[in-house]
């Protein structure tokens, strides 16, 4: 791990991913490493870098390890609690990984995917759609772009283009819990198995 060096380009990418997080969102050292270096091996280096630069990085407290533990205990935990997270025994309760968000941010398409997903849900209010169903309903150009991005990864979640759509839908549901309903146990007619699904309330 000591051989991994954070170049100026790496630093700029890390800065962008950290400072673009919003209140209520969390990301992981390893997921930033995945977006910047193409693998999670530099997660420790990313954590060190964020800790050393936290004085100038807004949102630094929203980066946690795989257990939901932030980079700097007391200060970060207080800030996370102020943003509505439940904090217990030094970790964020209910933390869930979200590597696809960072990958979409790095590729400059996160807002495009968020808007496309919201448009699909708005077009069919009160209809529950799985991530795969939403994926088939977004514009074909965006489907192709997500498929290309997903093709660059071997990790199970990141190599599935529909998972990026599911991540975007989950982000929308978290931001708008009264408008977008997240069903975590929906029988997807495409996969013929249970999957995350979403619907727009009216």
C-alpha positions, 0 to 999 in steps of 0.5 A: 500500500505504501507504493501508492502515491496520490498525484495532483490529479488524484488529489483533485479528483478526491477533493471533488468527490468529497466536497460534492457530497450533500448533507445526509449523504455518506461515502466510503474511503474505498469507494472513492479509491474505486472511482479514482484508482479503479480499485479499493486498494488505496482506501487507506491512503484516501483516508489519510489524505482526507484526514490531513486535508480536512481543514479545507475540504467541506463535507470531509466528515461524510466519508467513512470506512466500511463499518460506518466509522468516520475519519476523525472521531468526535468532530465528525460524529458530531457533524454527522449527528447534526445532519440527521444520522443516527450515531452509536458507539462511534459509527453511523447506524444503518450505513450502506455502501454507495460506490456507484454514486462516486463513479457517476460523479467522476464521469460527470453524469450523476445529475443526468442519471438522477434527472432521467430516473426522476422523469421515469418515475414521474411518468408512471406515478404510483407504479412500482418499478425495479432498478432494471425496469427503470434502466430500460426506460431511461434514454438509450444513450444513457443506457449505453453510457452506463453500460460502458462505465459498468464494463470497466469494473469487476465488482459485482455491483459496479459491473451491473449498469442497472445498479447505477440507476438503482443508486440514483433512485435510492438517492432521490428517495433519501432526499425526498422520502415523502415523494419517492418510495423505496421498496427493498423487497420487490419481485422484479419481472425482468430478473424474476427475483427480489430487487430494490424498487421505487415509485413516485407518490401522488 
